[in-house]
Amino acid sequence: MPVTYHRSGATGVITIDNPPVNATGQAVRAGLIEAARAFAADEGARAAVILCAGRTWVAGADISEFGKPPQDPSLPDVIAAIEALEKPVVAAIHGTALGGGLELALGCHARIAAPGARMGLPEVTLGLLPGAGGTQRLPRLIGLMPALDMITSARQMGAAEARDLGLIDAVAPDDLTDAAMQMAERLAGQPPRRTCDLPAPPADPAATEALTATLAAKLPGQIAQRAAVDAATEGLALPFADGMEVERAAFRALMDSPQRAALIHAFFAERAVAHLPQIRGVDPRALDRIGVIGGGTMGAGIAAACLLAGLDVTLIERDAAAADTARATVAKLLDGAVTRGKLAAPARDAILADTFRTATDYAALSDADLIIEAVFETMEVKHQVFAELDRVARPGAVLATNTSYLDVDAIAAATSRPADVIGLHFFSPAHVMRLLEVVVADRTAPEVTATGFALAKRLKKIAVRAGVCDGFIGNRILSHYRAAVDAMVLDGASPYQVDRALTGFGFAMGPYAVSDLAGLDIGWMTRQRKAATRHPRDRVPVFADRLYELGRLGRKSGRGYYLYDGGKPQPDPELEPLLAQVRADLGIAPRDFTDAQIVDRTMAALVNEAVRTVADGTALRPLDVDVVMLNGYGFPRWRGGPMHWADAQGLPQILAQIDALAAEDDHFWQAAPLLRDLVAEGRRLAELNEGPKP
């Protein structure tokens, strides 16, 4: 039974025991109704406590019910039944009270929490709003604007802050259960304090409008946050029961929205990527002592990520001065974690004293379990590093390269143990970005692949398996995305219009703003590296080379596509004359593009190459592509990823767009055969997703 009831003295005890997170599935909801009835009928019980077994209070909905027809009793009805009881009920919160779990606590008559408890309403991250009273009860307890901030940001609140705001009544000083039982005893015989009966906070149109404007600027295109603001403000102007109807109507509308479908897809896809048939039942190798070679921006970030995960790290640099610089960089990153509240200062000091060291001799890595190379991105340098690792690393150590583009099979060939070699493509900044491409070479052993995924889990990153090709999944697709926008700029579009159109679509940044952030030298070096293998149809972004030759490297030089003078980036008035000269030199008569054309062409290029990555096995499934692009490349999460977006648009429409562009532009591409086959068979990309469900 996931919910039980018994009495201890004059206090009824309702216990939810539905591991692992006590989710509010149908059995829990039905059990709560029965327990509430049992408590109501128990004449010896004068108050009750709701407890949760295990490591947490109710941490949200049961994800196994997502997408299925709702089953009675509904959570709003369960909460209403508990709130309507004639005897007081205390919620004893530990772990996390999230979503419907927090709404359940809001329906109780008093709330007490363990000191480490955290509370939040994360529904907007799934394209929804709190649908079991959160928009109506929370403002009555903590005020309108604090409630709207909590709902629209999806942030979690600690116990002390929750007490200060009035969300909970107390923080348990010691044992939570004892404190909750004592609170119930004090409340016994008193009329229940129902949240629904509290007065609604006064409206604040100016503050609400300011919040709405901030959300529109920060989260362009997203609808759940605005819907939550509207539901709260409209509902609070009405009697509670009518306000609940407003909330439910808004919740149902969001349930039917494409954004909800996209965000749910992203939610499940991020849980499915680690479920690979190739490593099912395969145990990873040891993963305690990590070696990092190279202490630059990427190497230091990787070292910091490992240290924050409790791993022992040895970092190798070329000389003592470089090693000292790397140590200072890592220390600065750990200081940042302390400032953000992610790490206690004594823990930082212990890490720097006990579990982190730098060295200049590769012999210091002789006992490392996994060694990650993060040196200069040339094959010659990689070969030198791996030949040295082959000499000093212990048998069974995993040898990983952090290359972004290079052939991992060729890197592995520098060793006598290619089965131990794998690519671990971190994204910068490595201690922050969640994505990790696990690049599996031809001879990588299954347990080495499993170790890559185990490391990602330890680092709290999302690992995606990728095959070997230039750029793997993300950078390979990105190169075609960039080729499409560069071709439009050559043909007459402004880089600023391109950035505006694609941020309007929902990308976090436009491609030319991203180039400035990364450095225009990065793109120049990539073009130089690929020049020998360039296809005759490829078009070179000559304007980008011109900017590089002028020393305009982006943010690092204060000037690239944009001007940087310490304030907001500004368009460079000299860019348009440069573009005009390049077009004249190439004999191109410029043409105009609409924002819609820019989006259509860019997305056609992106989806087409994404389909090719699945067709040739670089990505195993469309969902792998979606997770990479969502977590590493700023693709709008509320669109679900490029493959989900393509399915939502309709593959015939995407195919028609590609064919039209191919007919119009000799430099464009033909549609991937897989895409054409899917359209002919009336299938969707989602049907290619395989593997066990999360």
C-alpha positions in Angstrom: 0.0 0.0 0.0 1.6 3.3 -1.0 -0.5 5.2 1.6 -1.3 4.0 5.1 -3.1 5.4 8.1 -2.7 4.6 11.8 -3.1 6.6 15.1 -0.4 7.4 17.6 -2.1 8.6 20.8 -4.5 11.3 19.7 -2.7 12.0 16.4 -3.5 10.3 13.1 -0.5 9.4 11.0 -0.8 9.3 7.2 2.3 7.9 5.6 3.1 8.0 1.9 5.6 5.3 0.8 5.9 5.3 -3.0 9.6 5.0 -3.8 11.8 6.5 -5.2 10.3 10.0 -4.8 6.8 9.4 -3.5 5.3 10.7 -6.7 1.5 11.4 -6.8 0.5 8.5 -9.0 -3.1 7.2 -9.1 -2.5 4.8 -6.3 -1.1 7.5 -4.0 -4.0 9.8 -4.8 -6.6 7.1 -4.1 -4.7 6.2 -0.9 -4.7 9.7 0.3 -8.5 9.9 -0.2 -9.0 6.7 1.8 -6.6 7.9 4.6 -8.4 11.2 4.8 -11.6 9.4 5.3 -10.1 7.1 7.9 -8.8 10.1 9.8 -12.1 11.9 9.6 -13.9 8.8 11.0 -11.4 8.2 13.7 -13.0 9.7 16.8 -9.8 9.2 18.8 -7.7 11.3 16.4 -7.8 15.0 17.1 -5.2 16.1 14.5 -3.1 14.4 11.8 0.4 14.4 10.3 1.2 13.5 6.7 4.7 12.0 6.5 6.7 10.6 3.6 8.9 7.5 3.9 12.3 7.5 2.3 14.5 10.4 1.2 11.9 12.9 0.3 8.5 14.4 0.6 6.3 14.1 -2.5 8.7 15.3 -5.3 6.1 15.7 -8.1 3.9 13.8 -10.5 4.4 10.2 -11.6 6.1 10.6 -14.9 4.8 7.1 -16.0 1.4 8.8 -16.2 2.6 11.6 -18.6 0.6 11.5 -21.8 -2.0 9.1 -20.6 -5.7 9.7 -19.9 -6.2 11.1 -16.4 -7.4 8.7 -13.7 -9.6 9.6 -10.7 -9.2 10.9 -8.2 -7.5 14.0 -9.5 -4.9 15.8 -7.4 -7.0 18.9 -7.0 -9.8 16.8 -5.6 -7.4 15.0 -3.3 -6.1 18.3 -1.9 -9.5 19.8 -1.6 -10.7 16.8 0.4 -7.7 17.1 2.8 -8.2 20.9 3.1 -11.9 20.4 3.9 -11.3 18.1 6.9 -12.7 19.4 10.2 -9.6 18.4 12.1 -6.1 20.0 11.5 -3.6 18.2 9.3 0.2 19.0 9.4 2.5 18.4 6.4 6.0 17.2 7.5 8.3 18.1 4.7 11.8 16.7 4.1 13.9 16.4 0.9 12.0 18.2 -1.9 8.4 19.2 -2.1 8.0 19.9 -5.8 5.0 20.6 -8.1 2.0 18.6 -6.9 3.9 17.7 -3.8 4.2 21.3 -2.7 0.5 21.9 -3.7 -0.4 18.9 -1.5 1.4 20.6 1.4 -0.3 23.9 0.6 -3.7 22.2 1.1 -2.7 21.0 4.6 -3.5 23.3 7.6 0.1 23.7 8.8 3.5 22.9 7.4 6.8 22.1 9.1 10.0 21.3 7.2 13.4 19.8 7.9 16.3 22.3 7.7 17.5 20.9 4.4 14.1 20.7 2.7 13.5 22.5 -0.6 10.3 23.6 -2.2 9.3 24.6 -5.7 6.8 24.7 -8.5 8.7 23.7 -11.6 5.7 23.1 -13.9 6.7 25.9 -16.3 9.8 23.9 -17.3 7.3 21.4 -18.8 5.2 24.0 -20.5 2.5 23.9 -17.7 1.5 25.8 -14.7 0.6 24.6 -11.2 -2.7 22.9 -11.7 -3.7 21.8 -8.3 -4.1 25.1 -6.6 -0.6 26.5 -6.7 -1.6 29.7 -8.4 -4.3 30.3 -5.9 -3.0 29.0 -2.6 0.6 30.1 -2.7 -0.1 33.8 -3.2 -2.5 33.7 -0.2 0.4 32.4 2.0 3.4 34.5 0.8 2.0 37.3 -1.3 1.4 37.9 -5.0 4.8 38.9 -6.3 6.9 36.4 -4.3 4.5 33.6 -5.5 4.6 34.7 -9.1 8.4 34.9 -8.9 8.5 31.3 -7.6 6.1 30.0 -10.1 7.5 31.7 -13.2 11.2 31.1 -12.4 10.6 27.5 -11.2 13.2 28.1 -8.6 13.5 26.1 -5.4 13.2 27.7 -2.0 15.0 26.5 1.1 13.3 25.9 4.4 14.5 29.1 6.1 13.3 31.3 3.3 10.0 29.4 3.1 9.5 30.0 6.8 10.4 33.7 6.6 7.9 34.2 3.7 5.1 32.2 5.5 5.1 29.3 3.1 5.8 27.0 6.1 5.1 27.6 9.7 8.3 26.3 11.2 11.6 24.6 10.6 12.1 21.5 12.7 15.0 22.0 15.1 15.8 18.3 15.4 13.8 15.3 14.5 11.1 16.2 11.9 8.6 13.6 12.8 8.7 14.4 16.5 8.4 18.1 15.7 5.4 17.5 13.4 3.7 15.4 16.0 4.2 18.1 18.6 2.8 20.7 16.2 -0.3 18.4 15.6 -0.8 18.1 19.3 -0.7 21.8 19.8 -3.3 22.3 17.0 -5.6 19.6 18.2 -9.0 20.9 19.0 -8.5 24.1 17.1 -10.4 25.0 13.8 -8.2 24.1 10.8 -6.5 27.0 9.1 -7.5 26.5 5.5 -5.3 28.2 3.0 -8.3 28.6 0.7 -10.1 30.7 3.3 -7.2 33.2 3.6 -7.8 36.5 1.9 -6.4 36.9 -1.5 -3.5 39.4 -1.7 -4.3 42.7 -3.3 -3.6 43.1 -7.0 -0.5 45.0 -8.1 -0.9 45.8 -11.8 2.3 47.8 -12.1 4.4 45.0 -10.6 2.6 42.3 -12.6 3.1 44.2 -15.9 6.8 44.7 -15.1 7.1 41.0 -14.5 5.3 40.2 -17.7 7.6 42.5 -19.7 10.7 40.9 -18.1 9.4 37.4 -18.9 8.8 38.4 -22.5 12.3 39.7 -22.9 14.0 36.9 -21.1 11.9 34.0 -22.5 10.7 35.1 -25.9 8.1 32.8 -27.4 7.3 30.9 -24.2 3.7 30.8 -23.1 3.5 28.9 -19.8 5.0 31.7 -17.6 2.6 34.3 -19.0 -0.3 31.9 -18.6 0.6 31.3 -15.0 0.7 35.1 -14.3 -2.7 35.5 -15.9 -4.2 32.5 -14.1 -3.0 33.8 -10.7 -4.1 37.4 -11.1 -7.4 36.6 -12.7 -8.2 33.8 -10.3 -7.3 35.8 -7.2 -9.8 38.5 -8.2 -12.6 35.8 -7.8 -13.8 33.6 -5.0 -11.5 30.7 -4.4 -13.6 28.1 -6.1 -13.9 30.3 -9.2 -10.2 31.0 -9.1 -9.6 27.3 -9.2 -11.7 27.0 -12.3 -9.6 29.7 -13.9 -6.4 27.8 -13.0 -7.7 24.5 -14.3 -8.9 26.0 -17.6 -5.4 27.5 -18.1 -3.8 24.2 -17.2 -5.9 22.3 -19.7 -5.1 24.8 -22.4 -1.4 24.3 -21.8 -1.7 20.6 -21.7 -2.9 20.8 -25.3 -0.2 23.2 -26.5 2.8 22.3 -28.7 5.1 23.8 -26.2 4.0 21.3 -23.5 4.6 18.4 -25.9 8.0 19.7 -26.8 9.1 20.2 -23.2 7.8 16.8 -22.2 9.7 15.3 -25.1 12.9 17.1 -23.9 12.3 15.9 -20.4 12.0 12.2 -21.5 14.8 12.4 -24.1 17.3 13.6 -21.5 16.5 10.5 -19.5 16.6 8.1 -22.4 20.0 9.1 -23.9 21.9 7.1 -21.3 19.9 3.9 -22.0 22.1 2.3 -24.6 21.7 -1.4 -25.6 25.5 -1.5 -26.2 26.2 -1.1 -22.5 23.2 -2.7 -20.9 24.5 -4.9 -18.1 28.1 -3.7 -18.7 30.0 -2.5 -15.6 32.1 0.7 -15.9 35.7 0.7 -14.8 37.0 2.3 -11.6 36.4 6.0 -11.5 38.1 7.7 -8.5 41.4 9.2 -9.6 41.3 11.5 -12.7 44.1 12.9 -14.7 43.8 16.0 -16.8 46.4 17.1 -19.4 46.3 20.8 -20.1 45.4 23.6 -17.8 43.9 26.1 -20.2 40.3 27.2 -20.1 38.9 23.7 -21.0 41.3 21.6 -19.0 40.9 23.8 -15.9 37.1 23.6 -16.3 37.2 19.8 -16.6 39.4 19.6 -13.5 37.0 21.8 -11.5 34.0 19.8 -12.6 35.7 16.6 -11.4 36.8 18.1 -8.1 33.3 19.5 -7.4 32.0 15.9 -8.0 34.3 14.6 -5.2 37.0 13.1 -7.5 40.7 13.2 -7.0 42.4 15.1 -9.8 46.0 15.5 -11.0 46.5 18.1 -13.7 49.6 18.0 -16.0 51.1 21.1 -17.6 54.2 21.7 -19.7 56.3 23.5 -17.1 56.1 24.8 -13.5 54.9 28.3 -14.5 52.0 26.9 -16.5 51.1 24.5 -13.7 51.0 27.4 -11.2 48.7 29.3 -13.6 46.4 26.3 -14.0 46.2 25.8 -10.3 45.2 29.4 -9.9 42.6 29.1 -12.6 41.1 26.0 -10.9 41.1 27.7 -7.5 39.3 30.7 -9.1 36.6 28.4 -10.5 36.2 26.8 -7.1 35.9 30.2 -5.5 33.1 30.9 -7.9 31.3 27.7 -6.7 31.6 29.0 -3.2 30.2 32.4 -4.2 27.2 30.7 -5.8 26.5 28.6 -2.8 27.5 25.3 -4.5 30.5 24.6 -2.3 31.4 25.5 1.3 34.6 27.4 1.8 36.1 24.7 4.1 35.3 22.1 1.4 37.1 24.2 -1.2 40.1 24.5 1.1 40.1 20.7 1.6 39.9 20.1 -2.1 42.9 22.4 -2.9 44.9 20.8 -0.1 44.0 17.1 -0.4 42.4 16.1 -3.7 43.9 18.4 -6.3 47.5 18.6 -7.5 49.5 19.8 -10.5 52.6 18.3 -12.0 54.8 18.6 -15.0 55.7 14.9 -15.4 53.3 12.4 -17.0 54.5 9.9 -14.4 52.2 11.5 -11.9 49.3 9.9 -13.8 50.6 6.4 -13.3 47.8 5.4 -10.9 45.0 7.4 -12.6 41.8 5.5 -13.4 40.8 7.9 -16.3 42.9 10.5 -18.0 41.4 13.3 -20.1 43.5 15.1 -22.6 42.6 18.8 -23.2 45.5 20.2 -25.2 45.8 22.1 -28.5 43.4 20.9 -31.2 45.9 19.4 -33.7 46.4 15.8 -34.5 50.2 16.0 -34.1 49.9 17.3 -30.5 47.2 14.7 -29.7 49.4 11.9 -31.0 52.4 13.0 -28.9 50.2 13.1 -25.8 48.6 9.7 -26.3 51.9 8.1 -27.1 53.2 9.3 -23.8 50.0 8.1 -22.0 50.5 4.7 -23.6 53.9 4.6 -21.8 52.9 5.8 -18.3 49.2 4.9 -17.8 48.4 1.8 -15.8 46.8 -1.2 -17.5 43.1 -0.7 -17.7 43.2 3.1 -17.4 40.7 4.9 -19.7 42.4 7.3 -22.0 40.1 10.1 -23.2 40.4 13.0 -25.6 38.5 16.2 -25.3 38.7 16.9 -29.0 35.9 18.8 -30.6 36.4 17.6 -34.2 39.4 15.3 -34.7 39.2 11.6 -35.5 39.2 9.6 -32.3 40.2 6.4 -34.2 43.3 8.2 -35.4 44.1 9.4 -31.9 43.7 5.9 -30.6 46.1 4.6 -33.2 48.9 6.4 -31.3 48.5 3.8 -28.5 48.9 0.1 -28.2 45.5 0.0 -26.4 42.9 1.5 -28.7 40.1 -0.4 -26.7 40.9 1.9 -23.8 40.5 5.1 -25.8 37.3 7.2 -26.0 36.3 10.8 -26.8 34.8 12.9 -24.0 33.8 16.2 -25.7 33.1 18.7 -22.9 31.4 22.0 -23.7 32.8 25.3 -22.4 32.7 26.3 -19.6 33.2 22.6 -18.7 32.3 23.0 -15.0 28.9 24.6 -16.0 27.7 23.1 -19.3 25.6 20.0 -18.8 26.3 18.3 -22.1 29.0 15.6 -22.6 29.4 13.9 -26.0 30.8 10.4 -25.4 32.5 9.6 -28.7 32.8 5.9 -29.2 35.6 4.9 -31.6 35.7 1.7 -33.7 37.7 -0.3 -31.1 36.4 1.3 -27.9 35.6 -1.4 -25.3 32.0 -1.5 -24.0 33.1 -1.0 -20.5 35.1 2.1 -21.5 31.9 3.5 -23.0 30.1 2.6 -19.8 32.8 4.5 -17.9 32.2 7.6 -20.0 28.5 7.5 -19.1 29.4 6.8 -15.4 31.6 9.8 -15.3 28.9 12.0 -16.8 26.5 10.8 -14.1 29.1 11.5 -11.4 29.5 15.0 -12.8 25.7 15.5 -13.1 26.0 15.9 -16.8 23.9 14.6 -19.7 25.9 12.1 -21.7 25.1 11.4 -25.4 26.8 8.7 -27.3 28.3 9.9 -30.6 30.1 8.2 -33.4 33.4 9.3 -35.0 33.2 11.9 -37.7 34.3 15.5 -38.1 32.5 17.4 -35.4 30.6 14.3 -34.0 26.9 15.2 -33.5 26.7 18.8 -32.5 29.6 20.5 -34.3 28.8 18.5 -37.5 25.2 19.7 -37.5 26.4 23.2 -36.5 28.7 23.4 -39.5 25.7 23.0 -41.9 23.7 25.5 -39.8 26.5 27.9 -40.2 26.9 27.2 -43.9 23.3 28.1 -44.5 23.4 31.4 -42.7 26.8 32.3 -44.2 25.4 31.6 -47.7 22.5 34.0 -47.0 24.9 36.7 -45.8 26.9 36.2 -48.9 23.7 36.6 -50.9 22.6 39.8 -49.2 21.3 39.1 -45.7 22.7 41.1 -42.8 24.4 39.2 -40.0 22.3 41.3 -37.6 19.1 40.3 -39.3 20.1 36.7 -39.2 20.8 36.9 -35.5 17.5 38.7 -34.9 15.5 36.2 -36.9 17.0 33.2 -35.1 16.8 34.6 -31.6 13.2 35.4 -32.6 12.8 31.7 -33.4 14.1 31.0 -29.9 17.8 30.4 -30.1 19.7 31.7 -27.0 22.0 33.7 -29.3 22.3 34.3 -33.0 25.2 32.6 -34.9 27.2 35.8 -35.4 26.9 36.8 -31.7 28.1 33.3 -30.9 31.1 33.7 -33.3 32.1 36.8 -31.5 31.8 35.0 -28.1 33.9 32.0 -29.2 36.4 34.1 -31.2 36.6 34.5 -34.9 40.0 32.8 -34.9 38.2 29.6 -34.0 36.1 29.6 -37.1 39.1 30.6 -39.2 41.2 27.7 -37.9 38.4 25.3 -38.6 38.1 26.5 -42.2 41.8 26.2 -42.7 41.8 22.6 -41.3 38.9 21.6 -43.6 40.1 23.5 -46.7 41.7 20.4 -48.3 38.4 18.4 -48.0 36.1 21.2 -49.0 33.3 20.1 -51.4 33.1 22.0 -54.7 29.6 23.2 -53.8 30.7 24.6 -50.5 30.7 28.4 -50.2 33.5 30.0 -48.2 32.4 32.9 -45.9 35.0 35.2 -47.2 33.6 38.0 -45.0 34.5 36.0 -41.9 38.1 35.6 -43.2 38.3 39.3 -43.9 37.3 40.1 -40.3 39.9 37.7 -39.0 42.6 39.2 -41.2 41.7 42.7 -39.8 42.3 41.4 -36.3 38.6 41.6 -35.4 38.3 38.4 -33.3 35.1 39.2 -31.5 34.7 39.9 -27.8 38.3 39.1 -27.0 39.5 42.0 -29.3 36.6 44.3 -28.7 35.4 44.0 -32.2 34.0 41.3 -34.5 30.6 41.3 -36.1 29.6 43.6 -33.2 31.4 46.4 -31.3 32.2 45.8 -27.6 33.0 48.8 -25.5 31.9 47.5 -22.1 28.2 48.1 -22.7 25.7 46.3 -24.8 27.1 45.0 -28.1 26.4 47.3 -31.0 26.4 46.8 -34.8 29.6 47.7 -36.5 29.0 50.4 -39.1 32.0 49.2 -41.1 30.6 45.7 -41.6 28.1 46.5 -44.4 30.8 48.2 -46.6 33.0 45.1 -46.1 30.2 42.8 -47.0 29.4 44.9 -50.1 33.0 44.7 -51.2 33.1 40.9 -50.7 29.9 40.4 -52.7 31.2 42.6 -55.5 34.5 40.7 -55.6 32.5 37.4 -55.9 30.1 38.8 -58.5 27.1 38.4 -56.3 24.1 40.6 -56.8 22.7 41.0 -53.3 19.1 40.1 -52.6 16.7 40.6 -49.6 15.6 37.9 -47.2 12.6 37.9 -44.9 13.1 36.7 -41.3 10.8 33.8 -42.2 13.1 32.8 -45.1 16.1 32.9 -42.8 14.5 30.6 -40.3 13.2 28.2 -43.0 16.5 27.9 -44.7 18.5 27.6 -41.5 16.2 25.0 -40.0 16.0 23.0 -43.3 19.9 22.8 -43.3 20.0 21.9 -39.6 17.3 19.2 -39.8 18.7 17.7 -43.1 22.2 17.2 -41.6 20.7 16.0 -38.4 18.8 13.3 -40.3 22.1 12.3 -42.0 23.8 11.9 -38.6 21.1 9.4 -37.6 21.2 7.6 -41.0 24.9 6.9 -40.8 24.9 6.1 -37.1 26.8 9.1 -35.8 23.7 9.6 -33.6 21.9 6.5 -32.7 18.4 8.1 -32.5 16.7 11.4 -33.2 16.4 12.0 -29.5 20.2 12.0 -29.2 20.3 14.8 -31.7 17.7 16.8 -29.8 19.4 16.4 -26.5 22.8 17.6 -28.0 21.3 20.6 -29.6 19.2 21.6 -26.6 22.0 21.3 -24.1 25.0 22.4 -26.1 23.9 24.8 -28.8 21.1 26.9 -27.5 18.3 25.4 -29.5 15.0 26.6 -27.9 13.9 24.0 -25.4 10.3 24.8 -25.8 10.6 23.6 -29.4 11.8 20.2 -28.2 14.9 20.0 -30.4 15.3 20.0 -34.2 14.0 16.5 -34.7 10.9 17.0 -32.6 10.4 20.3 -34.3 10.6 18.7 -37.7 8.0 16.1 -36.7 5.7 18.9 -35.4 6.1 20.9 -38.6 5.6 17.8 -40.8 8.4 16.1 -42.6 6.7 16.6 -46.1 7.0 20.3 -45.5 10.6 20.1 -44.5 11.4 17.9 -47.5 9.6 20.4 -49.8 11.7 23.3 -48.4 14.9 21.4 -48.9 14.0 20.5 -52.5 13.0 24.0 -53.3 16.3 25.4 -52.0 18.3 22.7 -53.8 16.5 23.7 -57.1 17.2 27.4 -56.4 20.8 27.3 -55.3 23.5 25.2 -56.9 25.4 25.4 -53.7 22.6 23.9 -51.6 22.2 20.2 -50.9 19.9 17.4 -51.7 17.6 15.9 -49.1 19.0 13.1 -47.0 17.7 9.8 -48.4 16.4 8.8 -45.0 14.3 11.9 -44.9 12.9 11.2 -48.3 12.2 7.6 -47.3 10.3 8.6 -44.2 8.1 11.0 -46.1 7.4 8.3 -48.7 6.4 5.9 -46.0 4.4 8.4 -44.0 6.6 8.0 -40.9 8.0 10.4 -38.4 11.5 10.8 -37.0 10.3 9.9 -33.6 9.7 6.3 -34.9 13.4 5.9 -35.2 14.0 6.3 -31.5 14.9 2.9 -30.0 16.0 1.6 -26.7 14.3 1.1 -23.4 12.1 3.7 -22.0 13.4 5.7 -19.0 
